[in-house]
Amino acid sequence: MTNAEKLKNLLELEVIPDLEVAIDELFEAIDKAKKASPEDKADLEELREMRTECFAMLDELSRNEMEEDEIDEILEELMELKTEE
């Protein structure tokens, strides 16, 4: 399996679903509080931006527009973040 395939799988199977769960949980917390704090709004915006970036990476991967060194670097960063959890 190439690093491009590993990155694609990691994004599709773990990162994006985890981001969507976090977004849903934040929406639930905001709904319970009946108001979003400035911190909640900032967190929500950050999560949405991260999800958008992940979808953009998937798009680049599907069109073979991402360089191998960029793929390796992103994969390494995501794996480090995953092991820190």
Legacy VTK file of the C-alpha trace (Angstrom):
# vtk DataFile Version 3.0
C-alpha trace
ASCII
DATASET POLYDATA
POINTS 85 float
0.000 0.000 0.000
1.423 3.380 -0.978
1.614 6.310 1.394
-1.007 8.068 -0.737
-3.409 5.165 -0.121
-2.532 5.148 3.583
-3.206 8.880 3.819
-6.487 8.530 1.925
-7.626 5.724 4.240
-6.549 7.587 7.356
-8.463 10.685 6.275
-11.595 8.810 5.182
-11.770 6.245 7.965
-10.470 8.101 10.999
-9.728 11.799 10.731
-12.877 13.043 8.971
-15.260 10.851 11.012
-13.544 12.005 14.232
-13.899 15.644 13.168
-17.570 15.139 12.349
-18.188 13.558 15.757
-16.428 16.472 17.452
-18.512 18.968 15.454
-21.726 17.133 16.381
-20.752 17.032 20.056
-19.980 20.742 20.045
-23.346 21.483 18.402
-25.058 19.430 21.116
-23.222 21.319 23.850
-24.170 24.644 22.273
-27.788 23.505 21.943
-27.936 22.495 25.607
-26.454 25.828 26.670
-28.863 27.628 24.287
-26.008 29.943 23.325
-22.555 29.592 21.826
-19.715 31.205 23.711
-16.961 32.943 21.734
-14.726 29.966 22.549
-17.345 27.527 21.220
-17.667 29.559 18.030
-13.883 29.576 17.554
-13.657 25.826 18.220
-16.471 25.123 15.779
-14.850 27.246 13.082
-11.501 25.507 13.618
-13.082 22.039 13.357
-14.931 23.014 10.193
-11.738 24.392 8.641
-9.884 21.198 9.484
-12.650 19.107 7.900
-12.573 21.293 4.777
-8.790 20.879 4.548
-9.158 17.102 4.843
-11.683 17.013 2.006
-9.350 19.196 -0.073
-6.499 16.748 0.559
-8.709 13.845 -0.499
-9.568 15.727 -3.679
-5.894 16.382 -4.419
-5.072 12.734 -3.771
-7.813 11.531 -6.093
-6.459 13.756 -8.874
-2.830 12.758 -8.149
-1.952 16.397 -7.541
-0.097 15.904 -4.275
3.675 15.438 -4.260
5.117 12.343 -2.569
7.097 14.384 -0.040
3.956 16.328 0.896
2.025 13.062 1.304
4.785 11.629 3.484
4.929 14.760 5.639
1.152 14.928 6.186
0.928 11.206 6.889
3.745 11.458 9.420
2.101 14.434 11.164
-1.266 12.701 11.364
0.300 9.507 12.693
2.129 11.511 15.383
-1.134 13.197 16.400
-2.883 9.848 16.474
-0.265 8.289 18.749
-0.436 11.327 21.095
-4.138 10.645 21.666
LINES 1 86
85 0 1 2 3 4 5 6 7 8 9 10 11 12 13 14 15 16 17 18 19 20 21 22 23 24 25 26 27 28 29 30 31 32 33 34 35 36 37 38 39 40 41 42 43 44 45 46 47 48 49 50 51 52 53 54 55 56 57 58 59 60 61 62 63 64 65 66 67 68 69 70 71 72 73 74 75 76 77 78 79 80 81 82 83 84
